[in-house]
Each structure stands twice: as structure tokens, then as C-alpha cells.
């Protein structure tokens, strides 16, 4: 039981004993630096159950806790805040209990617990991954790792959007203008080669529109009548009809894209347990619509289209089947969610990592699934996130002005190289060691910059400011980890056995921050927010650096204190590494 749980139990007991009143909960906060204390009970909320002077109520509770809780040695009351002093033994006992725990903060999943499926990435196969996909992948992967650390079984998945008119545009442009180019013949990654032809289609399409307009057509007419678009639409119909030539071309070009995606995912450090393809799922959901009609979840209009009326729930009417019997995206998503639970019987909830422009879509999807009577629909979450902007402005795929994910990762590595060389931190490193380190720093800077921000917020991403060795950045935290490793390498004595010492205030502050790690993982999982882990790690590093500057570690004469401080530094490093792995970030042993 944590000290917070112990105190909460005793505050409830004390309130009942002192005031003959039961209270449902106790509110805590960290004690402010200017006051003595380690944990603070907020008295004001208790006035709902006992009228009176908050200072006097705090005094009465403080005396009760000192008398009845071994760990509480003293207290003081400031207005409506009861600041409690916790004895050193509690913190040293805590530390000795977790020092050798390699899974500190992590919870093992229960055998009968339902799994969570986390969907992220879900790209289109007509272009390479870009900056928006970077935020999506980093968020989805990190949330999956955090939920796993919090004690749930997790499946990571994506649905690859491998069909539709946009795919046919790339295919048609390659067929017309490609002259048989392949990734091998051009030296380009397959996703980049196919993406180039998506841009090429748009360029040629605009030329045709301009020509038709010059011949007297309106722009609207020209857009619909341009021969290239008509050919792309015909190609889509042939694909849907199973035309062998079109399907063969589709398979060939998609295989190029998948190979390219795999390279990007590997560089980014993300992975998946299972893949879904829209070409296999786009017909799913129609049978569910038929069942929903019988249950009166859906209704049919005179033209034969099928709808769901969500107006009583504050939403609109939503079409789920067109009058010609074809499905819409909502139908596919309903069918795909149900299929996933059929494929993985232990799935009891899903997290969809998709940009905030789809907020309404997921409100509707989740509500329809609940109305259809699926229990797991209560455990669906849209991990909605804001756009990533650059100082240069918005990205446009068709015009080829996107920030390519691969190029961004290379740029981050180069930025890390430039800044590291300017600082002169890498004397004695081989070229291979330097290259690996630049990549670790560059990708760490990118990932941390994106993940430290609440997912719902929009980000303005500046590559150079993210690679800074000071402040709330990935490299600053990585540098602290490397500094601790240097201390550990110099510790030539045996520091494996637990010791008991009287704590320095900086040791106590660091231990208090360390003790928050398990709770932080749970909080991050509950809120689907890697930012909570990122900012906890920054706070831990700040506490360590304050400790490092105020006490001697290897120069300490008292052997027990020296052993304890090396152990403490080592555990902080382990926790930094553990937290950063939840963010998908590596830490260097030397820097």
C-alpha cells in the first residue's frame, strides 16, 4: 500500500473518530517547496462534511495522524492545507523494496483481463508517410506500450487504405508516364516512387482542366470531364470487378509501397501485431445493417437508402447504406470493428489513433455500435490529436509539398550531428559510434518534442529547437542518463547491498519523484497521454540534477551514503530508460 493510500485510510478513520462523520475521499497534492512537508491533504473539500474553521480541522487531523500513522512524524497547517512530514524510513524502505525490481512501475496483465486493440498509422498506399503520420505513429505506439505497462494485454494494428480512386490515380499515372520504372531501376523507395506518380496525376489532371476551360467549359464541368479522371474512375470499376490486369498492377505497386513503409516503420521504431487491409474489409458491415434494420437501430428511406437517426442523442441522421446498396465508410468501420472482435476473442476495447478532423465520425461510430448491443462498444476510445504545423506552413500531398517522414528523420539526425559537433561533446568516438549516437539523439529529440505535448493540442514543430541539450527536450534527458552511466562506470566498489541512512533533503525529494512512477504510468494509460510520461521524466531529471549539484556522490566519505547515492542514481537512470522506452525513445550509454 502506498503512503497516500495509508494516509487516506487514516484521514477517513480520523474524521469519523473526531467529527462522527464519514467522508468518501481525500484530496492530496504535493507540498509546496516553501513549506515543510512531503504530502499535503487539502482540507477545503472536507468542509462539505464538517462545517468549521479549515485551519482547526487541519490541526485536529494532523494530531490524529501523528499519533496513528507511524510514517507521519510532524505536520503544519497553512490555511486549508495540512502538510505532513513523512519519516526517512518510509522512503528508504520504499527504495530498498524497488531497487532490484527490473519491472518497477509495470503491472502484469491478469489472465482473465480483456485485451485492448490500438489502431494507428493506417496510411494510404498512394504516397509515403509524412509528418502527420509521424505524430500518429508515435502517439499510437506509445499509448499501446503505456497501456501494456499499466497491466493490459495489447494488440497493435493498422488498417491499410489500399483501394479507392486515389490509389487508381497513382496506378494510372505510372501506367501512362512511368516507362516501366521500378524501385530497383530508380533507386527510390517504393512508397516514394508511387507517391511521385500521385503527384504526376495531379499535374496532368490540372493541365487537362485548363485545356477544357480554354475550350469553353466551366471549371466544375472540366474537373468532371477531364479524360484522366474518367480513366481513373473506370480503372476503379475494373478493380472492383476483379479485372486481372488491373488487379495485377494494383498488387505490384502496393507491394512496392509496403516494402517502403516497412523501412520507415523500422527507422521510426514502431511495429504492429496484426494488419487489416481495406481491400478485404470494404464490403464488411452490410450484414450488420440488415440486422440493425430488424432491431430498429436503422431505418430505410423511400429511395432504399438506410440511415441511423441519432438526433435524440444530440447528433444527426447518418447514412449507412446508399440507395444503390453500396456501403459508406461508416458501414466499413462498423463491420471492421466487429470483425476484429471475431478475430481476437479476448479484445474488450479499442483505441483509434486518428486526427481530430474525424471527431464526429467516431462519436457516431461508437454510438451506433453501442445501439447494436455490443458490450465492448463501451470501451472504445478515439485518440484524437491535433495537426503538426511547420514554420513553412501547411502540407499538401497532391502538390508534393508534404514533409516526408524519412526525410524528416534524416534531417533530425543531421541537426543532432551539427549541434553535437558545435558543442564538442564527442571526442574519442569512432565514426560508427558518432553516427549511431546522432541518430539516437535526433530521433529522441523528434519523438520527445511531439510526445511531450498533450495529444489534443496542435504542434508547431521546429526541428532545430527540439535538438537542444538544455530545457524540456529529449537530448537534455538523454544527456542526464548518460551522465549517470558515467558515474556508475566510475563506481569501483560494491554497491549491491541495501543500506540505511539519514536522508539529505535532496535525496528525499528525488525519492518522492521516483515513487510517483507507477502512479504516473496508470494515469497516462487512463488518459491515453504519453505527455504525462514525458513530463514526469523531465521532472525526475530536474530533481536528479538538483541532487547532483547539491550532494557529493563518489566523493562522499561516508561509505553507506556513497553506496546509497550510487544506488539512487542507478535507479533514476533505470527509470529514465524505462519511461523513454514507453515513448519509443532510446537512451545512449555515453554522450
C-alpha positions, 0 to 999 in steps of 0.5 A: 500500500502506498503512503497516500493510500495509508494516509487516506485510510487514516484521514477517513478513520480520523474524521469519523473518530473526531467529527462522527462523520464519514467522508468518501475521499481525500484530496492530496497534492504535493507540498509546496517547496516553501513549506515543510512537508512531503504530502499535503491533504487539502482540507477545503473539500472536507468542509462539505462534511464538517462545517468549521474553521479549515485551519482547526480541522487541519490541526485536529487531523494532523494530531490524529495522524501523528499519533496513528500513522507511524510514517507521519512524524510532524505536520503544519497547517497553512490555511486549508492545507495540512502538510505532513512530514513523512519519516526517512524510513518510509522512503528508504524502505520504499527504495530498498523494496524497488531497487532490484525490481527490473519491472518497477512501475509495470503491472502484469496483465491478469489472465482473465483481463480483456485485451485492448486493440490500438489502431494507428498509422493506417496510411494510404498506399498512394504516397509515403508517410509524412509528418502527420503520420509521424505524430500518429505513429508515435502517439499510437505506439506509445499509448499501446506500450503505456497501456501494456505497462499499466497491466493490459494485454495489447494488440497493435494494428493498422488498417491499410487504405489500399483501394479507392480512386486515389490509389487508381490515380497513382496506378494510372499515372505510372501506367501512362508516364512511368516507362516501366520504372521500378524501385530497383531501376530508380533507386527510390523507395517504393512508397516514394516512387508511387507517391511521385506518380500521385503527384504526376496525376495531379499535374496532368489532371490540372493541365487537362482542366485548363485545356477544357476551360480554354475550350469553353467549359466551366471549371466544375464541368472540366474537373468532371470531364477531364479524360484522366479522371474518367480513366481513373474512375473506370480503372476503379470499376475494373478493380472492383470487378476483379479485372486481372490486369488491373488487379495485377498492377494494383498488387505490384505497386502496393507491394512496392509501397509496403516494402517502403513503409516497412523501412520507415516503420523500422527507422521510426521504431514502431511495429504492429501485431496484426494488419487489416487491409481495406481491400478485404474489409470494404464490403464488411458491415452490410450484414450488420445493417440488415440486422440493425434494420430488424432491431430498429437501430436503422431505418430505410428511406423511400429511395432504399437508402438506410440511415441511423437517426441519432438526433435524440442523442444530440447528433444527426441522421447518418447514412449507412447504406446508399440507395444503390446498396453500396456501403459508406465508410461508416458501414466499413468501420462498423463491420471492421470493428466487429470483425476484429472482435471475431478475430481476437476473442479476448479484445474488450476495447479499442483505441483509434489513433486518428486526427481530430478532423474525424471527431464526429465520425467516431462519436457516431461510430461508437454510438451506433455500435453501442445501439447494436448491443455490443458490450465492448462498444463501451470501451472504445476510445478515439485518440484524437490529436491535433495537426503538426504545423511547420514554420513553412506552413501547411502540407499538401500531398497532391502538390508534393509539398508534404514533409516526408517522414524519412526525410524528416528523420534524416534531417533530425539526425543531421541537426543532432550531428551539427549541434553535437559537433558545435558543442564538442561533446564527442571526442574519442568516438569512432565514426560508427559510434558518432553516427549511431549516437546522432541518430539516437539523439535526433530521433529522441529529440523528434519523438520527445518534442511531439510526445511531450505535448498533450495529444489534443493540442496542435504542434508547431514543430521546429526541428532545430529547437527540439535538438537542444541539450538544455530545457524540456527536450529529449537530448537534455534527458538523454544527456542526464542518463548518460551522465549517470552511466558515467558515474556508475562506470566510475563506481569501483566498489560494491554497491549491491547491498541495501543500506540505511541512512539519514536522508539529505533533503535532496535525496528525499525529494528525488525519492518522492519523484521516483515513487510517483512512477507507477502512479504516473504510468496508470494515469497516462494509460487512463488518459491515453497521454504519453505527455504525462510520461514525458513530463514526469521524466523531465521532472525526475531529471530536474530533481536528479540534477538538483541532487547532483549539484547539491550532494557529493556522490563518489566523493562522499566519505561516508561509505553507506551514503556513497553506496546509497547515492550510487544506488539512487542514481542507478535507479533514476537512470533505470527509470529514465530508460524505462519511461523513454522506452514507453515513448519509443525513445532510446537512451545512449550509454555515453554522450 
